[in-house]
Amino acid sequence: MAEQISIPFSWDDLCDIIHYAEWKVQEVDEAGCDLEHPNIRNVLKRLEYIKSRMTYNPTDKVQEMIAESLPYEKAAKDFYNSQE
């Protein structure tokens, strides 16, 4: 995994970024094209996972979880599998 950085986004910033990324990915999919950066799907899932954790936890707990990087892959997969 690449080195992680911390970027201070507000809740609204995070929601806007997720919305825009979902929209662009859907637009590319509907056009039947390939994404220039296919990893964006994984990044989008991670942002959605972080957002879901923020909904149910205080900010300091979320920061701790992000910093520890959770066992992200398993946690994110479990979360998204439960949403389907």
C-alpha positions as CSV (number, residue, x, y, z in Angstrom):
1,M,0.0,0.0,0.0
2,A,1.2,3.5,-0.8
3,E,2.2,5.9,2.0
4,Q,-0.9,7.5,3.4
5,I,-1.3,11.2,4.0
6,S,-3.8,13.2,6.1
7,I,-5.9,15.8,4.3
8,P,-8.3,17.9,6.4
9,F,-11.7,17.6,4.6
10,S,-15.0,18.8,6.1
11,W,-17.9,16.4,6.0
12,D,-19.4,18.3,3.1
13,D,-16.1,18.1,1.2
14,L,-15.9,14.4,1.6
15,C,-19.5,14.0,0.5
16,D,-18.9,16.2,-2.6
17,I,-15.8,14.3,-3.6
18,I,-17.6,11.0,-3.3
19,H,-20.6,12.2,-5.2
20,Y,-18.4,13.6,-8.0
21,A,-16.2,10.5,-8.2
22,E,-19.3,8.2,-8.3
23,W,-20.8,10.4,-11.1
24,K,-17.7,10.3,-13.2
25,V,-17.2,6.6,-12.8
26,Q,-20.8,6.0,-13.7
27,E,-20.5,8.3,-16.7
28,V,-17.4,6.4,-18.0
29,D,-19.2,3.0,-17.4
30,E,-22.3,4.1,-19.3
31,A,-20.1,5.2,-22.2
32,G,-18.6,1.8,-22.3
33,C,-15.1,3.2,-21.8
34,D,-12.2,2.2,-19.5
35,L,-11.1,4.5,-16.7
36,E,-7.8,6.1,-17.2
37,H,-7.0,5.3,-13.5
38,P,-8.9,2.1,-12.6
39,N,-7.8,2.3,-9.0
40,I,-10.2,5.1,-8.5
41,R,-12.9,2.5,-7.8
42,N,-10.9,1.2,-4.8
43,V,-10.2,4.8,-3.7
44,L,-14.0,5.6,-3.9
45,K,-14.8,2.5,-1.9
46,R,-12.3,3.5,0.7
47,L,-13.8,7.0,0.9
48,E,-17.3,5.6,1.2
49,Y,-16.1,3.3,4.0
50,I,-14.5,6.2,5.9
51,K,-17.7,8.2,5.5
52,S,-19.7,5.3,6.9
53,R,-17.4,5.0,9.9
54,M,-17.7,8.8,10.5
55,T,-21.4,8.5,10.6
56,Y,-21.3,6.3,13.7
57,N,-18.2,7.4,15.5
58,P,-16.8,10.6,17.0
59,T,-14.1,12.4,14.9
60,D,-11.2,11.4,17.2
61,K,-12.2,7.7,16.9
62,V,-12.4,8.0,13.1
63,Q,-9.0,9.6,13.0
64,E,-7.6,6.8,15.1
65,M,-9.1,4.2,12.8
66,I,-7.7,5.9,9.7
67,A,-4.3,6.3,11.2
68,E,-4.1,2.7,12.1
69,S,-5.3,2.0,8.6
70,L,-7.6,-0.7,10.1
71,P,-7.3,-4.0,8.3
72,Y,-8.9,-1.9,5.5
73,E,-9.2,-4.4,2.8
74,K,-11.1,-6.9,4.9
75,A,-13.2,-4.3,6.7
76,A,-14.1,-2.5,3.4
77,K,-15.0,-5.8,1.7
78,D,-17.1,-6.9,4.6
79,F,-18.9,-3.6,4.6
80,Y,-19.6,-3.5,0.9
81,N,-20.6,-7.1,0.8
82,S,-23.1,-6.4,3.6
83,Q,-24.6,-3.5,1.5
84,E,-25.3,-5.7,-1.6
